[in-house]
């Protein structure tokens, strides 16, 4: 039996779609609005009508034949995706989130394709889109459509302005104060605007000419023991938050191995961003967080280039979603795509691949060297995939990427297991460096790219806009280890460093600290930002 396809005018379809988008896909937005205007229901009603008129005006603008259905479907699908991540994780879809989504790996994408996500997309995206495809739209001739739609659009815009102006002080104040948290949760318009912003910036930044940096760099002579070379291993952590490291005072023992190895943990360290695509380029750039931008990064060489100008051998070993442009001019070993069955499954590899690769290839280096190891670390939401079964010390653990199926305590248990596993990997790296003390004067520095929310204030994962990001997403672990030879050769005073562990540190320090650790002299080095300089005699 065939059902007759209903015939509907383009304008009426736009009104129905506007109602659906605004009131069926924005539960988080309306919950926050009701909280903000607590006890002032009329303000909420006026705001709802004003936003509905604005929605109708935008949709009617795209109601031309052959345009309306693709546009409405795009809006519906975008709203469905945005509402899922907003309601499930508290995510705000910013330009950086769009970039992270478009540059992620296939394995990481699969982790997000949960039953809950697929169900949500079918109910809130696919089914409404099929209804839009199914109905027949009655269109006026083009000139008559313009004559009718123009006053409709103008009328809606005027109505929006009049309603907002009726209590302009209240609405403008709310917008100014909460433009980037409450208003940024309005879908599909925030995701669409962020996507457009990303592509515009990506296109304009393609033409940026990169400027050389630190071409005057030289490695000053150091009295190394005969036959030994200077080696610094920089381990870039992923999604590790400082609050869950027992070295920083966490009430669970998540660092049992590191505490046996005379490491130093700097407990008051902050990140440059709340997502990898910002933090990793920023921490290797010469720019402090307050001056950093994607355009500046693309217009300048970075730490790895300066080290190479000084004659230091540099390699980047990747076990994450990419180097984000940092190693474009350096040797990059992509272990994430090695498909080694010993470590890898489903397009992702355990971080053991990094320490074992170091063990097997350290003998290949015969000069002063800086190695960067980029970990998978604690990347969510599939925390349980970041460590082998024997590291599941904290139980019961959440063994799914669908957080709605787990208690917060189970999510924390799985996350803490990832920190426990990171503790093991870092300890293995230290042990490998110790085993090669006959060849290298070595040191290790570990710093995470950003932290993570584990349900605090209803937030999960990371990537919150920095100015409203909770401390859990910006407070990061920063751990160092120095071999006895390194301490002797460089005059590094560990007691001095330990006395300073509570002092402020940040990603701003990494560029200059590594140059200092490798004894590189250059005009772009700033001793005041070298976190170890004051304790180096």
Residue pairs with C-beta under 8 A, 6 or more apart in sequence:
5 134
5 135
5 136
6 134
6 135
6 136
7 135
7 136
7 137
7 138
8 135
8 136
8 137
8 138
9 137
9 138
10 60
10 63
10 68
10 137
10 138
10 139
10 145
11 60
11 63
11 148
11 149
11 152
13 63
13 68
13 72
13 132
13 135
13 137
14 56
14 59
14 60
14 63
14 68
14 72
15 56
17 59
17 72
17 75
17 76
17 132
18 52
18 55
18 56
18 59
19 52
20 76
20 128
21 55
21 75
21 76
21 79
21 187
21 188
22 48
22 51
22 52
22 55
23 30
23 48
24 124
25 79
25 80
25 82
25 83
25 124
25 187
25 188
26 79
26 83
26 185
26 186
26 187
27 83
27 87
28 83
28 86
28 87
28 90
28 185
29 86
29 182
29 185
29 186
29 187
30 44
32 178
32 181
32 182
32 185
33 44
33 47
33 182
34 44
36 174
36 178
36 182
37 43
37 44
37 47
37 170
37 174
40 170
43 167
43 170
43 171
46 163
46 166
46 167
47 163
47 171
49 159
49 163
50 159
50 160
50 163
50 164
51 160
51 186
53 156
53 157
53 159
53 160
53 163
54 156
54 157
54 160
56 152
56 156
57 152
57 153
57 156
57 157
57 160
59 71
59 72
59 75
60 149
60 152
60 153
60 156
61 149
61 153
62 68
62 71
62 72
63 145
63 149
64 142
64 145
65 137
65 139
65 142
68 137
69 132
69 133
69 137
72 132
73 129
73 132
73 133
75 188
75 192
76 124
76 125
76 128
76 129
76 132
76 188
77 121
77 125
77 126
77 129
78 187
78 188
78 191
78 192
79 124
79 125
79 187
79 188
79 191
80 120
80 121
80 124
80 125
81 121
81 125
81 191
82 93
82 187
82 188
82 190
82 191
83 120
83 124
83 187
84 116
84 117
84 120
84 121
84 124
85 91
85 93
86 92
86 93
86 185
86 187
88 116
88 117
88 403
88 404
88 460
89 381
89 403
89 459
89 460
89 461
90 453
90 457
90 458
90 459
90 460
90 464
91 97
91 461
91 463
92 180
92 181
92 184
92 185
92 190
92 463
92 464
92 465
93 187
93 190
93 191
93 194
94 184
94 194
94 463
94 465
95 194
95 197
95 198
95 201
96 273
96 275
96 277
96 278
96 463
97 194
97 275
97 463
98 191
98 194
98 195
98 197
98 198
99 198
99 277
100 275
100 276
100 277
100 321
100 463
102 198
103 277
103 321
103 322
103 324
104 321
105 321
105 322
105 336
105 347
105 348
106 347
107 346
107 347
107 348
108 321
108 348
108 379
110 346
110 347
111 381
111 382
111 385
111 401
112 381
112 401
114 400
114 401
114 402
115 402
116 402
116 404
116 405
139 145
140 148
164 171
164 172
174 182
175 183
180 465
180 467
180 468
181 465
181 468
183 190
184 190
184 465
201 294
201 295
205 294
205 295
205 298
208 295
208 298
208 299
209 299
210 298
210 299
210 300
210 301
211 299
211 300
211 301
212 301
212 305
213 286
213 300
213 301
213 302
213 305
213 306
213 524
214 301
214 305
214 306
214 309
214 310
214 522
214 523
214 524
214 525
215 309
216 309
216 522
216 523
217 306
217 307
217 309
217 310
217 515
217 520
217 521
217 522
217 524
218 310
218 311
218 520
218 521
218 522
219 310
219 311
219 312
219 368
219 518
219 519
219 520
219 521
220 519
220 520
220 521
222 230
222 489
222 490
222 519
223 489
224 230
224 441
224 489
225 441
225 485
225 489
227 438
227 439
228 438
228 439
228 440
228 441
228 485
229 365
229 366
229 367
229 368
229 369
229 439
229 440
229 441
230 368
230 369
230 440
230 441
230 442
230 486
230 489
230 518
230 519
231 365
231 368
231 369
231 370
231 371
231 433
231 440
231 441
231 442
231 443
232 369
232 370
232 371
232 442
232 443
232 444
232 445
232 514
232 517
232 518
233 358
233 370
233 371
233 373
233 429
233 433
233 442
233 443
233 444
233 445
234 370
234 371
234 372
234 373
234 444
234 445
234 447
234 510
234 514
235 372
235 373
235 375
235 426
235 429
235 444
235 445
235 446
235 447
236 280
236 283
236 320
236 372
236 373
236 374
236 375
236 447
236 448
236 449
237 375
237 377
237 378
237 422
237 446
237 447
237 448
237 449
237 476
237 477
238 276
238 320
238 374
238 375
238 376
238 377
238 378
238 379
238 448
238 449
239 377
239 378
239 379
239 380
239 448
239 449
239 450
239 451
239 452
239 462
240 377
240 378
240 418
240 419
240 422
240 448
240 451
240 452
240 476
240 477
241 378
241 448
241 451
241 452
241 472
241 473
241 475
241 476
241 477
242 248
242 267
242 269
242 448
242 451
242 475
242 476
242 477
242 478
243 250
243 451
243 471
243 472
243 475
244 250
244 252
244 254
244 415
244 416
244 419
245 254
245 255
245 265
245 419
245 477
245 479
246 252
246 253
246 254
246 255
246 256
246 259
247 255
247 258
247 259
247 263
247 265
247 267
247 477
247 479
248 265
248 267
248 477
249 267
252 394
252 416
254 416
254 419
254 420
254 423
255 419
255 423
256 420
256 423
257 423
257 424
257 426
257 427
258 423
258 426
258 427
258 430
258 479
260 427
261 427
261 430
261 431
261 481
262 481
262 494
263 426
263 430
263 479
263 480
263 481
264 479
264 480
264 481
264 494
264 497
264 498
264 501
265 477
265 478
265 479
265 501
266 478
266 479
266 480
266 500
266 501
266 503
266 505
266 531
267 501
267 502
268 501
268 502
268 503
268 504
268 505
269 447
269 475
269 476
269 477
269 478
269 504
269 505
269 506
270 474
270 475
270 476
270 504
270 505
270 506
270 507
271 279
271 283
271 448
271 449
271 450
271 451
271 473
271 474
271 475
271 476
271 506
271 507
272 278
272 279
272 282
272 283
272 289
272 292
272 506
272 507
272 508
273 279
273 282
273 289
273 449
273 450
273 466
274 450
274 451
274 462
274 463
274 464
274 465
274 466
274 469
274 473
274 474
275 450
275 462
275 463
276 320
276 321
276 324
276 449
276 450
277 324
278 292
278 294
279 449
279 450
279 507
280 323
280 324
280 326
280 374
280 449
281 294
281 297
281 302
281 324
281 325
281 326
282 289
282 292
282 297
282 507
283 447
283 449
283 507
283 510
283 511
284 302
284 303
284 304
284 326
284 510
284 511
285 292
285 296
285 297
285 300
285 302
285 303
285 511
286 300
286 302
286 303
286 511
286 524
287 293
287 296
287 297
287 300
288 506
288 508
288 529
289 506
289 507
289 508
297 325
298 325
301 329
302 326
302 511
303 326
303 510
303 511
303 514
303 515
304 314
304 316
304 326
304 327
304 329
304 330
304 370
304 372
305 329
305 330
306 515
306 520
306 522
306 524
307 314
307 370
307 514
307 515
307 518
307 520
308 314
308 329
308 330
309 522
310 518
310 520
310 521
310 522
311 367
311 368
312 367
312 368
312 369
312 370
312 518
312 520
313 365
313 367
313 368
313 369
313 370
314 330
314 331
314 369
314 370
314 371
314 372
315 330
315 331
315 332
315 333
315 369
315 371
315 372
316 323
316 326
316 327
316 330
316 331
316 332
316 333
316 372
316 374
317 332
317 333
317 335
317 354
317 357
317 358
317 371
317 372
317 373
317 374
318 327
318 332
318 333
318 334
318 335
318 336
318 374
319 335
319 336
319 349
319 351
319 353
319 354
319 373
319 374
319 375
319 376
320 336
320 374
320 375
320 376
320 377
320 379
321 336
323 332
323 374
326 372
327 372
333 357
335 349
335 353
335 354
335 357
336 344
336 347
336 348
336 349
336 376
337 347
338 344
338 349
338 353
340 349
340 353
342 353
343 349
343 350
343 352
343 353
343 356
344 350
344 353
346 385
348 376
348 385
349 376
350 376
350 386
350 387
350 388
350 421
351 375
351 376
351 377
351 386
351 421
351 422
351 425
352 388
352 425
352 428
354 373
354 375
354 425
354 429
355 425
355 428
355 429
355 432
358 371
358 373
358 429
358 432
359 428
359 432
362 432
362 436
362 439
362 440
363 436
363 439
365 440
368 518
370 514
370 518
373 429
375 422
375 425
376 386
377 386
377 418
377 422
377 448
378 386
378 415
378 418
378 419
378 422
378 452
379 386
380 401
380 415
380 452
380 460
380 461
381 401
381 402
381 403
381 460
381 461
382 400
382 401
383 397
383 398
383 411
383 414
383 415
383 417
383 418
384 392
384 397
384 398
384 399
384 400
384 414
384 417
386 417
386 418
386 421
387 417
387 418
387 420
387 421
388 421
391 417
391 420
391 421
391 424
392 417
393 416
393 417
393 420
394 412
394 413
394 414
394 416
394 417
394 420
395 413
396 410
396 413
397 410
397 413
397 414
397 417
398 405
398 406
398 407
398 410
398 411
398 413
398 414
399 414
400 406
403 411
403 460
408 454
408 455
411 454
411 455
411 460
412 454
412 455
415 452
415 454
426 444
426 446
426 479
429 444
430 444
430 481
433 440
433 442
433 443
433 444
433 481
433 483
434 483
436 442
437 483
437 484
437 485
440 483
441 483
441 485
441 486
441 489
442 483
442 485
442 486
443 480
443 481
443 482
443 483
443 486
443 517
444 480
444 481
445 478
445 479
445 480
445 510
445 513
445 514
445 517
446 477
446 478
446 479
446 480
447 476
447 477
447 478
447 479
447 507
447 510
448 476
448 477
448 478
449 476
450 462
450 473
450 474
450 476
451 462
451 471
451 472
451 473
451 474
451 475
451 476
452 461
452 462
452 472
452 473
453 459
453 460
453 461
453 462
453 464
453 470
453 472
453 473
454 460
454 472
456 470
456 472
457 470
459 470
462 473
463 473
464 470
464 473
466 474
478 505
480 497
480 532
482 492
482 494
486 492
487 493
487 494
490 517
490 519
490 536
491 536
491 537
492 532
492 535
492 536
492 537
493 535
493 536
493 537
494 535
496 534
496 535
497 532
497 535
500 534
500 535
505 531
508 529
509 529
509 530
509 531
511 529
512 525
512 526
512 527
512 529
512 530
512 531
513 529
513 530
513 531
513 532
515 522
515 525
515 530
516 525
516 527
516 530
516 532
516 533
516 536
517 532
527 533
